[in-house]
């Protein structure tokens, strides 16, 4: 347990960041519970009632009822999938990045996570992973890159992810929803994201989160 002077701005910032991260995790779990307990329950009841109605119907009416029943089951399955994805936040950044790299043939993804990178809160692991995914997506779809290098290290009290590719690059960057959303995600966690590019020099992204926010 780290004791600190409560009058210290650093300690206050640390505590606030931890509370924000914890609050975000709790909010995700609350949403998952609400989806499961309300929407999931109602869709289950709807499917059961439509099944019963199907047995009481004949001809074209029965076909329409059963089609609605099948649709309600599909929606229920999607809701359960959403609930599962909300609950299962990534926890091992190195493993997630390796999985990202192994799932692609182009661009080739090289991952280097420094051994001294500490364990991170799942919310922050997810932010770094989404940054890497967005960088790879941009390199593939817009950058026409053959290779992208992703590195994670601890620098000056922050965990920093850099992604650079060997695409043709551009002199002027017009950020789309992906880059802007990435920046907003990191800013909400007390971090920052910058990007740069030059013709012939590919595209470069640098994203950092303060370690005090773990």
NORBEL-V454455 format. One record per backbone hydrogen bond with DSSP energy under -0.5 kcal/mol. CO is the residue of the C=O (numbers start at 1). NH is the residue of the N-H. E is the energy in kcal/mol with one decimal. If there is no record, write none. Layout:
co=CO nh=NH e=E
co=CO nh=NH e=E
//
This chain:
co=1 nh=3 e=-0.7
co=4 nh=6 e=-0.6
co=5 nh=8 e=-2.6
co=8 nh=12 e=-2.2
co=9 nh=13 e=-2.5
co=10 nh=14 e=-2.5
co=11 nh=15 e=-2.8
co=12 nh=16 e=-2.5
co=13 nh=17 e=-2.5
co=14 nh=18 e=-2.3
co=15 nh=19 e=-2.5
co=16 nh=20 e=-2.3
co=17 nh=21 e=-2.5
co=18 nh=22 e=-2.7
co=19 nh=23 e=-2.7
co=20 nh=24 e=-2.2
co=21 nh=25 e=-2.0
co=22 nh=26 e=-2.6
co=23 nh=27 e=-2.3
co=24 nh=28 e=-2.0
co=25 nh=29 e=-2.1
co=26 nh=30 e=-2.3
co=27 nh=31 e=-2.4
co=28 nh=32 e=-2.3
co=29 nh=33 e=-2.4
co=30 nh=34 e=-2.6
co=31 nh=35 e=-2.6
co=32 nh=36 e=-2.2
co=33 nh=37 e=-3.0
co=34 nh=38 e=-2.4
co=34 nh=39 e=-0.7
co=35 nh=40 e=-2.9
co=36 nh=41 e=-0.5
co=38 nh=42 e=-2.5
co=39 nh=43 e=-2.5
co=40 nh=44 e=-1.9
co=41 nh=45 e=-2.3
co=42 nh=46 e=-2.4
co=43 nh=47 e=-2.4
co=44 nh=48 e=-2.2
co=45 nh=49 e=-2.4
co=46 nh=50 e=-2.5
co=47 nh=51 e=-2.0
co=48 nh=52 e=-2.1
co=49 nh=53 e=-2.5
co=50 nh=54 e=-2.0
co=51 nh=55 e=-1.2
co=52 nh=56 e=-0.9
co=53 nh=57 e=-0.6
co=54 nh=57 e=-0.7
co=58 nh=61 e=-0.8
co=58 nh=62 e=-0.8
co=59 nh=62 e=-0.5
co=59 nh=63 e=-1.5
co=60 nh=64 e=-2.1
co=61 nh=65 e=-2.3
co=62 nh=66 e=-2.7
co=63 nh=67 e=-1.9
co=64 nh=68 e=-2.1
co=65 nh=69 e=-2.2
co=66 nh=70 e=-2.5
co=67 nh=71 e=-2.1
co=68 nh=72 e=-2.4
co=69 nh=73 e=-1.9
co=70 nh=74 e=-2.1
co=71 nh=75 e=-2.5
co=72 nh=76 e=-2.1
co=73 nh=77 e=-2.3
co=74 nh=78 e=-2.1
co=75 nh=79 e=-2.5
co=76 nh=80 e=-2.4
co=77 nh=81 e=-1.9
co=78 nh=82 e=-2.3
co=79 nh=83 e=-2.6
co=80 nh=84 e=-2.2
co=81 nh=85 e=-2.2
co=82 nh=86 e=-2.2
co=83 nh=87 e=-2.1
co=84 nh=88 e=-2.2
co=87 nh=89 e=-1.5
co=91 nh=93 e=-0.8
co=92 nh=96 e=-2.3
co=93 nh=97 e=-2.6
co=94 nh=98 e=-2.3
co=95 nh=99 e=-2.1
co=96 nh=100 e=-2.1
co=97 nh=101 e=-2.4
co=98 nh=102 e=-2.3
co=99 nh=103 e=-1.1
co=101 nh=104 e=-1.2
co=108 nh=110 e=-0.6
co=108 nh=148 e=-2.7
co=109 nh=111 e=-0.5
co=110 nh=150 e=-3.3
co=112 nh=114 e=-0.6
co=112 nh=152 e=-2.5
co=114 nh=117 e=-1.5
co=121 nh=124 e=-0.9
co=121 nh=125 e=-2.3
co=122 nh=126 e=-2.5
co=123 nh=127 e=-1.7
co=124 nh=128 e=-2.3
co=125 nh=129 e=-2.5
co=126 nh=130 e=-2.9
co=127 nh=131 e=-1.9
co=128 nh=132 e=-2.1
co=129 nh=133 e=-2.6
co=130 nh=134 e=-2.5
co=131 nh=135 e=-2.2
co=132 nh=136 e=-2.5
co=133 nh=137 e=-2.7
co=134 nh=138 e=-2.6
co=135 nh=139 e=-2.2
co=136 nh=140 e=-2.0
co=137 nh=141 e=-3.0
co=138 nh=142 e=-1.9
co=138 nh=143 e=-2.7
co=139 nh=145 e=-2.5
co=143 nh=168 e=-0.8
co=146 nh=108 e=-2.9
co=147 nh=166 e=-1.8
co=148 nh=110 e=-2.6
co=148 nh=150 e=-0.5
co=149 nh=164 e=-2.1
co=150 nh=112 e=-2.3
co=151 nh=162 e=-2.7
co=152 nh=114 e=-2.8
co=153 nh=155 e=-0.6
co=153 nh=160 e=-3.4
co=155 nh=158 e=-1.5
co=157 nh=211 e=-2.6
co=158 nh=155 e=-3.2
co=158 nh=160 e=-0.6
co=159 nh=209 e=-2.1
co=160 nh=153 e=-2.2
co=161 nh=207 e=-3.0
co=162 nh=151 e=-2.5
co=163 nh=205 e=-2.8
co=164 nh=149 e=-3.1
co=167 nh=202 e=-0.7
co=168 nh=200 e=-4.6
co=173 nh=175 e=-0.7
co=176 nh=180 e=-2.3
co=177 nh=181 e=-2.8
co=178 nh=182 e=-2.1
co=179 nh=183 e=-2.3
co=180 nh=184 e=-2.4
co=181 nh=185 e=-2.3
co=182 nh=186 e=-2.2
co=183 nh=187 e=-2.6
co=184 nh=188 e=-2.0
co=185 nh=189 e=-0.6
co=186 nh=189 e=-0.9
co=186 nh=191 e=-3.2
co=187 nh=190 e=-1.5
co=192 nh=208 e=-2.5
co=194 nh=206 e=-2.7
co=196 nh=204 e=-2.8
co=198 nh=201 e=-2.8
co=202 nh=198 e=-1.1
co=203 nh=165 e=-1.9
co=204 nh=196 e=-2.3
co=205 nh=163 e=-2.6
co=206 nh=194 e=-2.7
co=207 nh=161 e=-3.3
co=208 nh=192 e=-1.8
co=209 nh=159 e=-2.7
co=210 nh=213 e=-1.8
co=211 nh=214 e=-1.7
//
